[in-house]
Amino acid sequence: MTTPEKIGILGGTFDPPHWAHLRVAAHFARLFQLDRLLLIPSGNPWQKSAFITPPETRYQLTQAAAIALNRLLGDEGIQIPIEVDRIELDRQGPSYTIDTAIALRQRYGSTTHLIWLMGADSLMQIDTWQDWQHLLKEVHLAVARRPEFALTIDPQSELGRFIQVHQTNDPHVLELAPCGSIYLDQMLDMYLSSIAIRKQLATGGINPNTPLAEQIPSEVLDLVEKLGLYSQSR
């Protein structure tokens, strides 16, 4: 019997993509022994500021980040396809995660294990997303801790009950079905802010004496410099 494919999905504005994004993806690639990783830059992120970098530029930045992620995993002997997917860039209207999840389920079939990767802050705001209650009908959620953000579950709230019903601390549970579980990771502890990085770039530019090189992959930083991005704070 053929083992179902396991695909990790990391969506985001990626304005710009940074090491925290990539280390989350790498961590879950190891943990779940993923067969494939999708990086999905949002096309029209309806909950974000209007002053974001144009979609095609963020697509280029995400492509550069994929090269860095491939290098990071390759250094550990992990060789899996990493794809930058245009699914949200090419779709008209607001970028709703539920629409993307449904489209990916249709693309990859009912038996493929789809694992949507996110931070704890996104999980605690998921009840503001379009049709969020239906998301687990299409994907699993794998949630990374953020050290500055307390994951508090209120059992009296709709979101709290949703998390309690579906949560697990055992990553192997996500191997039992193609979708339907929320894995709360306790191992990874990463924090970086795209907003803070943009402010650093706006105020100090690209300077080897700043910690930007530790925050942004060199492939992304080189493209930021080449395109002259983030010269003004937003």
N, C-alpha and C positions, 0 to 999 in steps of 0.2 A: 504494500500500500504506500502510495506517495505521500511524503510528509508535506503538509500545507506550507506555503511560503509565508515568511514573517517579514512584514514591511514596516519600518519606522518612518513616521511622518513628522517633520519639524516645520511648522509654519511660523511666519512672523513678518513684521515690516522690514526687518533687516536693514536698518537705517542708522549706522552700518551694522553688518554682522560682526560679531566679536567672539573672543575665545570662549566665553560662557556658553553661547549658543552651541559652539562646536563640541565643547566638552560634555555638554548634556547629551548631544547626539552620539558621541563616542561611548559614553558611559552606558547608555541603553543598548547600543549596538553590541557591546560586550555582554551585557547582562542577559539580554534576550537572544543572543546569537542570531542577530537579524540577517536576513538574506539580501536586503536592499534598504537604502535610505533615500527618502525624498525630502529635499529642501524646497519649501513652497513660499516664495515671496508673495505677500498680499498685493492684490491689484488696487483695490479701492477700500482701504481699511476704515470702515465707517465709524469706529470708536476712537480713531487717532486724530491728531491735529491736521488741519488742512495744509500745514507747512511741512510736508514731508518731501523727501527726494522723489523725483519722477520714477514711475514704475520701471521703465527700461533701464535706468541707471542702477536701481536697486537689484534688478535682475543680474546686471554685470557684476555688482559687488558680491552677490550670492554665488555666482559662478566662481569668482576668485576664492570665496570662502570654501567652496566644495573642493577645490584643489588643496587647500590647507588641511581640510578634514581628511581627505584621502591620504595625505602625507602623515598626519597624526596617527591614523589607524594603521597605515602601512608600517610605521615604525614599531608597531606592536604585532606585526605579522597578520593583521586582519585585512583581508582583501574582499570587499563587497562593492557592488555598484552604488555609486552616489550620484543621484540625478537632481538637477535643478528643474523643477516642474513649472511650466507656464500656465497651469490650469486656472489660477485666479487672475493672472495678468490678461489672459485672452477672453475671460468671461466678462460680459457687460454688467454694470450695476455694482452694488456694494458686495464686498467679499465676505460672505457668510460661511463660517466653518461647516455648518451642516450641509450646505450645497456642495462643498468640496468633498466632504466625507461620503455623501451619497454618490457623487460622480466617481470617486475612487473605488467604492464598493462595486459599482457597475463595471468599471474597467477591469478590476482584478478578480472579480467573482466572489461567490458566497463563501468559499472555504478558506480564502486567504486571510491570515491574521493581520489586521491593520491596527497599528499601535500609534496613537497620536501622542507626541511628546510635548510636555509643557512644564512651566514652573508653577509652584504653589500659588503664586499671586493670580495666575490665570484661572486656576481651578476655583478660587474663592470669588472670582468675578464671572464665572461661567453662566450664572443665572441671568446675566444681562445679555447673553448671546441669543441670536435668533434660534428658536426651536431647540433650545439646549437640552430639553428632556429627552429628545429623540436621538441625541448624538451617539449614545452607547448601543443603539440598534445597528450602527454602522462600524464603530471602532471601539477599541480599548483606549483608555487614557493611562499614560505613565507620567507621574508627577514628581518632579525634582524639588527638593527643599530649596528655599532661599533663606539665608541666615538672618536677613533683616526683616523677614516677613513670617509672622506666626500663623501656622495653619490651625485655625480654630473652627471646630465643627459644632454648630448649634443644632442639637437634635430637634428643636422646636421649629426650625425653619425648613422650607421646602428644599433648599439646597443641602442643608445638613442631613435631612432624611435621605436624599438622593445619594449623597456620598456614603452614608452609613450602610445603605442597602448593597452598594456595589463595591465597596473598598476592600482591598486585600494588601497585606504586607508580604505576600509570597509571590515572587515573579513567575513561578511555574504555573500559577492559576491562569495566566494569560495564554498558556499553551493548550488549555482545555477547550477553548471555543474561539471563533474568529473575532468576537467582539463582546462587549458587555461588562467589563470589569474596570475598576479604577485602582491602579497600583500606586501606592504611596511609598516612594523611595526614601530610605533612611540613610543611604550611604553617601551620595553626592552632596556637596555643600558649596555651591557656586553663586557668586554675585558679581554682575557688571551691569552698568546702565548705559544704553545707547544714548540717552539724553545727556548724561554726564560726559560721555566720550565726545559727543558733538560739541559740547561747551568747551572741552579742552582743546579741540581742534580749532574752534572759533577764536579762542583767546590766545592760544600759544602756538597754533599751527603744528606742523610736523617737525618735531625737534627731538633729536636723539637723547636729550637730557630729560625728557618726560617719560612717564611709564606707559605711554601709548603702545610701544612695541610689545609690552607684556599683555596688553589688553586686546589688540587687534592683530590678526595674522599679517605677516609681511606682504602676502599676495593682495590682501584687501587694502592695506595701508599704501602700497605702491599705486594702486588704482585710485584711491582717494586723492593722492598727490597729483597724479597724472590728470585727473578730471577737475581738479581745483574745487573739491567739495567741502562743504561745511566751513566756508570762510567767514560766515556770519552766524551768530548764535540764533537758535530758533526756539 
